[in-house]
Amino acid sequence: MSNHWHGEWGRLPPPIEEPVKEPVEESAPIASPPIASLEKHRFSVAKDEGVVGSFGVITLQHGDTLPDVARHFGLGYEEIVAANPELDPWVPSANSRTLIPVQFVLPRAPRRGVVINLAAMRMFHFPAKGNGAEVVTYPVGIGREGRATPTGAMRIARKIKNPTWYPTKNIRDDHLRRGDPLPAAVPPGPDNPLGKYALYLNRQMYLIHGTNKPYSVGLRASNGCIRLYPEDASKLYSRVPLNEPVYIVNQPYLVGWRDGVVYLQAYPSHEELNEKLLKKTLRANLKKWERDQNQPLDWGKIERIVQEGLGIPLPITAGTPPVDAVLAGAQPIVRPDKWFGQPEPAPEASYGWYVFAAETASEMTAQRLAAVLNHQGPPIPAQVVPSGERHQVIAGPFANAKAAKTAVKRLKVDLELDGRILPPKASRQLSRPPNLPPGKRVFRTYRSRTDQPEDGTGGNGGDERLRSR
């Protein structure tokens, strides 16, 4: 018998000589002392193994948001939210323990060039000098429903620093319908959705690029292009040469192994995939491996991982610790003094130009909207101001009436909020509960158009829900 089983999932571990016995009693994991941080991008990987990284856990403070934690640790929005379904992404409770899932199963693809797994919304770069033994990974934003990012083998055709965006007629018509007319060319700067770095694929109209909306990374929010955090786009731009191969796959179920243990990582299937067939194929391949290797797997754990689809790699070899015990053993991380890329807090209420965004009876709802505004691209500074028994979300201060008018437009286009300008005279009231007319709408869920189209792509826009789980 071969030392390793070759199949749909690549090379899996050899059978363990001695059968693993189920533990009689699970003992609580021994707490490790907190460490400064986790490795989040660059990993060594053995030739026959396919799992990299580790889990961490961090305790949050008042004012932290999951998107800030995600960006700091090299994760995308969905990765951090799925791993912590009990937490509100925008207003998590103080002292909440947050799982940092910086562990990944490598996709089934050549270990060279750039590999992007759409299901994971994650890029893996295998530098040529590493000969497949080193991988650098980044979270990405991908095409929204109806404008899915294409799969297949491609290459980097050209690279441009400080690119100009040339929206197509379809894009311009769509923005015009939304009350957001676009010029024929958008020069480099804060309003350019391509960010500062763009790598053009040989498949026309598709790019890998930065973004002026960093908190859309980890969402299906584009018209088909691949978005990176600005800091990651800068690194990739300098490291990837022209003609570097790019493999784009869509694999929601990933099986790999490390240290003789089989791992399964499962994501929700996109609508363009046949989920029923994928699950059937996964089960058939794992059963075949069991038979060929005479090595049992934990099928109860497998079904739970597939059902939950949290995107967390977990051991499925029989006799390995249960899911909850694995997650409980995550390495404690010291909370940083400041999250990387975190927007500056809105200034305290002062004299100037402001914009009334919304009013609600729920303080939590108001805090959530203020956090969403602060994380727009570019940020819209916002704060919650009490108004009797209600709570108002006020954006500002802005330097002048023109800047306030621009903020009102962005509220309408990006968030479908009907804001109104509060001139300096009215803003004097912000130092105490303002006596403003109640808003016409109460917003319990916010929808954000984070899908500003990229160079050369068409489509009808569309909203990406910023969900609270």
C-alpha positions as CSV (number, residue, x, y, z in Angstrom):
1,M,0.0,0.0,0.0
2,S,1.2,3.5,-0.8
3,N,2.4,5.6,2.1
4,H,0.0,8.4,1.0
5,W,-3.5,8.2,-0.5
6,H,-3.9,10.2,-3.7
7,G,-7.4,11.3,-4.7
8,E,-9.7,14.3,-5.2
9,W,-8.3,16.0,-2.1
10,G,-4.7,15.6,-2.9
11,R,-2.2,13.7,-0.6
12,L,-3.6,12.7,2.7
13,P,-1.7,11.2,5.7
14,P,-0.7,7.6,5.9
15,P,-2.7,5.3,8.2
16,I,-1.7,5.4,11.9
17,E,-0.2,2.1,12.9
18,E,-1.9,2.0,16.3
19,P,-5.7,2.7,16.4
20,V,-6.5,5.9,18.3
21,K,-8.6,5.3,21.4
22,E,-11.4,7.6,22.3
23,P,-10.5,9.5,25.5
24,V,-12.4,8.3,28.5
25,E,-12.8,11.9,29.8
26,E,-12.0,15.2,28.2
27,S,-9.8,17.4,30.4
28,A,-9.9,21.1,30.2
29,P,-7.1,22.6,28.1
30,I,-4.3,24.2,30.0
31,A,-4.4,28.0,29.5
32,S,-1.4,29.4,27.6
33,P,0.1,32.8,28.6
34,P,-1.0,35.5,26.2
35,I,1.4,36.3,23.3
36,A,1.8,39.6,21.5
37,S,0.3,38.5,18.1
38,L,-0.2,35.7,15.6
39,E,1.6,35.1,12.3
40,K,-1.1,36.2,9.8
41,H,0.3,36.2,6.3
42,R,3.5,34.2,5.7
43,F,3.7,30.4,6.5
44,S,6.0,27.5,5.9
45,V,4.3,24.4,4.6
46,A,5.7,20.9,4.2
47,K,5.4,19.4,0.7
48,D,2.9,16.7,1.6
49,E,0.9,18.8,4.1
50,G,-1.9,21.3,3.5
51,V,-2.8,23.1,6.7
52,V,-1.1,26.3,7.9
53,G,-1.6,28.8,10.7
54,S,-3.2,28.6,14.1
55,F,-6.1,29.9,16.3
56,G,-6.0,32.8,18.6
57,V,-8.4,34.4,21.0
58,I,-8.6,38.0,22.2
59,T,-10.7,39.9,24.7
60,L,-12.4,43.0,23.3
61,Q,-13.0,46.4,24.9
62,H,-15.8,48.9,24.6
63,G,-15.7,50.5,21.1
64,D,-13.9,47.6,19.4
65,T,-15.5,46.2,16.2
66,L,-15.0,42.8,14.5
67,P,-14.0,44.5,11.2
68,D,-11.2,46.2,13.0
69,V,-10.0,43.0,14.5
70,A,-10.3,41.2,11.1
71,R,-8.1,43.8,9.3
72,H,-5.5,43.8,12.1
73,F,-5.1,40.0,11.9
74,G,-5.3,39.7,8.1
75,L,-8.8,38.4,8.0
76,G,-11.9,39.4,6.0
77,Y,-15.3,40.5,7.2
78,E,-17.0,37.1,6.7
79,E,-14.1,35.2,8.2
80,I,-14.3,37.0,11.5
81,V,-18.1,37.2,11.7
82,A,-18.6,33.5,10.9
83,A,-16.1,32.5,13.5
84,N,-17.9,34.6,16.2
85,P,-21.6,34.2,15.3
86,E,-22.7,35.2,18.9
87,L,-21.1,38.7,18.6
88,D,-22.6,41.8,17.0
89,P,-19.9,42.7,14.3
90,W,-20.2,46.4,14.9
91,V,-21.1,46.7,18.6
92,P,-19.6,43.6,20.4
93,S,-20.0,43.5,24.1
94,A,-17.0,44.6,26.2
95,N,-14.9,41.7,27.5
96,S,-16.2,39.4,24.7
97,R,-13.8,36.7,23.8
98,T,-13.2,36.7,20.1
99,L,-11.8,33.8,18.0
100,I,-9.1,34.8,15.6
101,P,-9.2,32.0,12.9
102,V,-5.8,32.5,11.3
103,Q,-5.7,28.8,10.1
104,F,-6.3,27.6,6.6
105,V,-6.5,24.5,4.4
106,L,-4.7,25.2,1.1
107,P,-6.9,24.9,-2.0
108,R,-6.5,22.0,-4.5
109,A,-4.4,23.8,-7.0
110,P,-0.8,24.1,-8.2
111,R,1.5,25.5,-5.5
112,R,2.9,28.2,-7.7
113,G,2.0,31.8,-8.5
114,V,-1.3,33.2,-7.1
115,V,-4.2,30.9,-6.1
116,I,-7.5,32.4,-5.1
117,N,-10.3,30.4,-3.5
118,L,-13.6,32.3,-4.0
119,A,-15.5,30.2,-1.5
120,A,-12.9,31.2,1.2
121,M,-12.5,34.7,-0.1
122,R,-8.8,34.2,0.3
123,M,-5.7,34.5,-1.8
124,F,-2.6,32.3,-1.5
125,H,0.7,33.4,-3.1
126,F,3.5,30.8,-3.5
127,P,6.7,32.8,-4.2
128,A,8.9,31.2,-6.8
129,K,11.9,31.2,-4.5
130,G,9.9,29.2,-2.0
131,N,9.5,26.2,-4.3
132,G,6.0,25.6,-2.9
133,A,7.3,25.3,0.7
134,E,6.2,28.9,1.6
135,V,2.8,30.6,1.2
136,V,1.7,34.1,1.8
137,T,-2.1,34.6,2.2
138,Y,-4.4,37.6,2.2
139,P,-8.2,38.0,2.5
140,V,-10.0,39.3,-0.6
141,G,-13.3,40.7,-1.7
142,I,-14.9,39.1,-4.7
143,G,-17.8,39.4,-7.2
144,R,-21.3,39.8,-5.8
145,E,-24.2,37.5,-6.6
146,G,-25.0,37.8,-10.3
147,R,-21.5,39.1,-11.0
148,A,-19.4,36.2,-9.8
149,T,-15.6,36.3,-10.2
150,P,-14.7,33.9,-13.0
151,T,-12.6,30.8,-12.3
152,G,-9.8,29.3,-14.3
153,A,-6.1,29.7,-15.1
154,M,-4.9,33.2,-15.9
155,R,-1.8,35.4,-15.5
156,I,-0.8,38.9,-14.5
157,A,-0.7,40.8,-17.8
158,R,0.3,44.3,-16.5
159,K,0.7,46.3,-13.3
160,I,-0.1,49.9,-12.7
161,K,0.6,52.1,-9.7
162,N,-1.9,54.9,-9.0
163,P,-4.3,53.7,-11.7
164,T,-7.0,55.8,-13.3
165,W,-10.5,54.2,-13.3
166,Y,-12.4,54.3,-16.6
167,P,-16.0,53.3,-15.8
168,T,-18.0,51.7,-18.6
169,K,-21.2,53.2,-20.0
170,N,-23.2,50.5,-18.1
171,I,-21.5,51.5,-14.8
172,R,-22.0,55.2,-15.5
173,D,-25.7,54.7,-16.4
174,D,-26.2,52.6,-13.2
175,H,-24.6,55.3,-11.0
176,L,-26.7,58.0,-12.7
177,R,-29.9,56.1,-11.8
178,R,-28.7,56.1,-8.2
179,G,-28.2,59.8,-8.2
180,D,-24.4,59.4,-8.3
181,P,-23.1,60.6,-11.8
182,L,-19.6,59.5,-12.6
183,P,-17.0,61.2,-14.9
184,A,-15.6,59.3,-17.8
185,A,-12.3,58.9,-15.9
186,V,-11.6,58.9,-12.2
187,P,-8.0,59.9,-11.4
188,P,-6.0,58.5,-8.6
189,G,-7.2,59.6,-5.2
190,P,-9.6,58.8,-2.4
191,D,-12.6,58.5,-4.8
192,N,-10.9,55.9,-7.0
193,P,-12.2,52.4,-6.2
194,L,-9.0,50.7,-7.5
195,G,-6.9,52.1,-4.7
196,K,-3.2,52.7,-5.3
197,Y,-2.2,49.4,-6.9
198,A,-3.8,47.4,-9.7
199,L,-2.7,44.1,-11.3
200,Y,-4.6,43.4,-14.5
201,L,-5.3,39.8,-15.5
202,N,-5.1,38.6,-19.1
203,R,-8.8,38.0,-18.9
204,Q,-10.2,41.3,-20.0
205,M,-11.9,43.5,-17.5
206,Y,-10.8,41.6,-14.4
207,L,-8.2,43.0,-11.9
208,I,-6.6,42.3,-8.6
209,H,-6.4,45.7,-6.8
210,G,-6.6,47.7,-3.7
211,T,-9.7,49.6,-2.7
212,N,-10.9,52.8,-1.1
213,K,-13.5,50.7,0.8
214,P,-11.3,48.5,2.9
215,Y,-14.1,47.1,5.0
216,S,-15.6,45.5,1.9
217,V,-12.7,43.0,1.9
218,G,-14.1,39.6,2.9
219,L,-17.5,40.3,1.2
220,R,-19.1,39.5,-2.1
221,A,-19.3,43.2,-3.1
222,S,-17.5,43.8,-6.4
223,N,-18.5,43.4,-10.0
224,G,-16.1,40.5,-10.5
225,C,-12.7,41.9,-9.6
226,I,-10.6,40.8,-6.6
227,R,-10.2,43.4,-3.8
228,L,-7.4,43.6,-1.3
229,Y,-6.8,45.7,1.8
230,P,-4.6,48.7,0.7
231,E,-1.7,47.4,2.7
232,D,-1.9,43.9,1.2
233,A,-2.3,45.3,-2.4
234,S,1.0,47.2,-1.9
235,K,2.8,44.1,-0.8
236,L,1.4,41.9,-3.6
237,Y,2.2,44.6,-6.2
238,S,5.9,44.6,-5.2
239,R,6.2,40.8,-4.9
240,V,4.3,39.5,-8.0
241,P,6.1,39.7,-11.3
242,L,4.5,40.1,-14.7
243,N,3.2,36.8,-16.3
244,E,2.8,35.3,-12.8
245,P,0.2,32.5,-13.1
246,V,-3.1,33.1,-11.3
247,Y,-5.4,30.1,-10.6
248,I,-9.0,31.0,-9.4
249,V,-11.0,28.2,-7.9
250,N,-14.3,27.9,-6.0
251,Q,-13.8,25.2,-3.4
252,P,-16.1,25.4,-0.3
253,Y,-15.0,22.0,1.1
254,L,-11.3,21.7,1.7
255,V,-9.5,18.6,3.1
256,G,-5.8,18.6,4.2
257,W,-3.6,17.2,6.8
258,R,-0.9,18.2,9.2
259,D,1.1,16.1,11.6
260,G,-0.7,13.0,10.6
261,V,-4.2,14.4,11.3
262,V,-6.9,15.0,8.7
263,Y,-8.6,18.4,8.7
264,L,-11.8,19.7,7.1
265,Q,-12.6,23.3,6.4
266,A,-16.1,24.1,5.1
267,Y,-17.6,27.3,3.8
268,P,-21.2,28.1,2.6
269,S,-21.5,27.3,-1.2
270,H,-22.1,30.2,-3.6
271,E,-25.3,30.1,-5.6
272,E,-23.4,29.2,-8.8
273,L,-22.3,25.9,-7.3
274,N,-24.2,22.6,-7.0
275,E,-24.1,22.3,-3.2
276,K,-25.8,18.9,-3.1
277,L,-23.3,17.4,-5.5
278,L,-20.3,18.9,-3.7
279,K,-21.4,17.4,-0.4
280,K,-22.0,14.0,-2.0
281,T,-18.5,14.1,-3.6
282,L,-16.9,15.1,-0.2
283,R,-18.5,12.2,1.7
284,A,-17.6,9.7,-1.1
285,N,-14.0,10.8,-1.1
286,L,-13.7,10.7,2.7
287,K,-15.3,7.2,2.8
288,K,-12.9,6.0,0.2
289,W,-10.0,7.3,2.2
290,E,-11.3,5.4,5.3
291,R,-11.5,2.2,3.3
292,D,-8.2,2.5,1.6
293,Q,-6.3,3.5,4.7
294,N,-8.3,1.5,7.3
295,Q,-8.3,4.6,9.3
296,P,-11.7,5.8,10.8
297,L,-12.9,9.4,10.6
298,D,-15.3,11.2,13.0
299,W,-18.4,11.4,10.9
300,G,-20.4,13.2,13.6
301,K,-17.8,16.0,13.5
302,I,-17.7,16.0,9.7
303,E,-21.4,16.5,9.5
304,R,-21.3,19.3,12.0
305,I,-18.5,21.1,10.2
306,V,-20.3,20.8,6.8
307,Q,-23.6,21.9,8.3
308,E,-22.2,25.0,10.1
309,G,-19.9,26.1,7.3
310,L,-17.9,28.4,9.6
311,G,-14.8,28.3,7.5
312,I,-12.7,27.0,10.4
313,P,-10.3,24.0,9.8
314,L,-11.0,21.3,12.3
315,P,-9.5,17.8,12.8
316,I,-11.8,15.0,11.7
317,T,-9.6,11.9,12.4
318,A,-11.3,9.7,14.9
319,G,-10.2,10.2,18.4
320,T,-9.1,13.9,18.0
321,P,-10.6,16.4,20.4
322,P,-14.2,17.6,19.8
323,V,-14.8,20.9,18.1
324,D,-15.5,22.9,21.2
325,A,-12.3,21.6,22.9
326,V,-10.2,22.6,19.8
327,L,-11.6,26.1,19.8
328,A,-11.2,26.4,23.6
329,G,-7.5,25.7,23.2
330,A,-6.9,28.8,21.0
331,Q,-3.8,30.8,22.0
332,P,-4.6,34.0,24.0
333,I,-3.5,37.2,22.3
334,V,-2.7,40.5,23.9
335,R,-5.1,43.2,22.7
336,P,-3.1,45.8,20.8
337,D,-3.2,49.4,22.0
338,K,-4.6,50.4,18.6
339,W,-6.0,48.3,15.7
340,F,-4.3,48.6,12.4
341,G,-6.3,50.8,10.1
342,Q,-8.9,51.6,12.7
343,P,-10.8,54.8,11.8
344,E,-10.2,57.8,14.1
345,P,-13.1,58.3,16.4
346,A,-15.5,61.1,15.6
347,P,-14.6,64.3,17.4
348,E,-16.7,65.3,20.4
349,A,-19.7,67.6,19.5
350,S,-18.5,71.1,18.7
351,Y,-19.4,74.1,16.6
352,G,-19.4,73.4,12.9
353,W,-21.3,71.8,10.0
354,Y,-23.0,68.5,10.8
355,V,-25.4,66.0,9.1
356,F,-28.4,64.4,10.8
357,A,-28.3,60.7,9.6
358,A,-31.0,58.9,11.6
359,E,-33.0,58.6,14.8
360,T,-34.0,55.5,16.7
361,A,-35.4,54.4,20.0
362,S,-32.6,51.8,20.3
363,E,-29.2,53.0,21.5
364,M,-27.6,49.8,20.2
365,T,-29.1,50.4,16.7
366,A,-27.7,53.9,16.8
367,Q,-24.3,52.8,17.9
368,R,-24.3,50.2,15.1
369,L,-25.1,52.8,12.4
370,A,-22.4,55.2,13.8
371,A,-19.9,52.4,13.6
372,V,-20.9,51.6,10.0
373,L,-20.5,55.2,9.0
374,N,-17.1,55.5,10.6
375,H,-16.0,52.4,8.5
376,Q,-17.2,53.7,5.2
377,G,-14.6,54.4,2.5
378,P,-13.5,57.1,3.1
379,P,-14.9,57.3,6.7
380,I,-17.9,59.4,7.6
381,P,-17.2,60.5,11.2
382,A,-20.3,59.9,13.3
383,Q,-21.5,59.8,16.9
384,V,-24.6,59.0,18.8
385,V,-26.4,61.9,20.5
386,P,-29.2,61.3,23.0
387,S,-32.5,63.1,22.3
388,G,-34.8,62.5,25.2
389,E,-35.6,58.8,25.2
390,R,-34.4,58.4,21.6
391,H,-30.9,58.4,20.0
392,Q,-29.8,60.3,17.0
393,V,-26.8,59.5,14.7
394,I,-25.0,62.7,13.8
395,A,-22.2,62.9,11.2
396,G,-19.5,65.5,11.3
397,P,-18.1,68.0,11.9
398,F,-17.4,69.0,8.3
399,A,-15.3,72.0,7.3
400,N,-18.0,73.7,5.2
401,A,-21.4,73.4,3.6
402,K,-20.0,71.7,0.5
403,A,-18.4,68.9,2.6
404,A,-21.6,68.4,4.5
405,K,-23.6,68.2,1.2
406,T,-21.2,65.6,-0.1
407,A,-21.8,63.5,3.1
408,V,-25.5,63.8,2.6
409,K,-25.1,62.4,-0.9
410,R,-22.9,59.5,0.3
411,L,-25.5,58.6,3.0
412,K,-28.1,58.4,0.3
413,V,-26.1,56.5,-2.4
414,D,-24.1,54.2,-0.1
415,L,-26.6,53.5,2.8
416,E,-30.0,54.7,1.5
417,L,-30.3,57.2,4.4
418,D,-32.0,60.5,4.0
419,G,-29.6,62.8,5.8
420,R,-30.0,66.6,6.2
421,I,-27.6,69.3,6.9
422,L,-27.3,71.0,10.3
423,P,-25.6,74.4,9.9
424,P,-23.3,75.8,12.6
425,K,-26.2,77.5,14.3
426,A,-28.1,74.2,14.8
427,S,-24.9,72.3,15.7
428,R,-24.5,74.4,18.8
429,Q,-27.2,72.2,20.3
430,L,-25.0,69.1,20.0
431,S,-23.3,69.9,23.3
432,R,-26.6,68.9,24.9
433,P,-29.5,66.7,23.6
434,P,-30.6,68.5,20.5
435,N,-34.3,69.2,19.9
436,L,-34.5,68.0,16.3
437,P,-37.5,66.6,14.5
438,P,-37.6,62.8,14.6
439,G,-36.4,61.0,11.6
440,K,-38.9,59.6,9.1
441,R,-37.4,56.1,9.3
442,V,-36.1,53.8,12.0
443,F,-33.2,51.7,10.7
444,R,-32.8,48.3,12.2
445,T,-30.7,46.8,9.4
446,Y,-28.3,48.8,7.3
447,R,-27.6,48.1,3.7
448,S,-24.3,49.5,2.2
449,R,-23.4,49.8,-1.4
450,T,-19.9,48.6,-0.9
451,D,-19.8,47.3,-4.5
452,Q,-18.5,50.3,-6.3
453,P,-17.6,48.8,-9.7
454,E,-14.0,48.4,-10.9
455,D,-12.3,49.2,-14.1
456,G,-14.1,47.9,-17.2
457,T,-16.8,45.9,-15.4
458,G,-20.5,46.2,-16.0
459,G,-23.6,45.4,-14.0
460,N,-26.4,46.9,-12.1
461,G,-24.7,47.9,-8.8
462,G,-26.5,46.2,-6.0
463,D,-26.3,46.3,-2.2
464,E,-24.2,44.3,0.2
465,R,-25.9,43.8,3.6
466,L,-23.8,44.6,6.6
467,R,-25.3,41.9,8.7
468,S,-25.6,41.7,12.5
469,R,-25.6,38.0,13.6
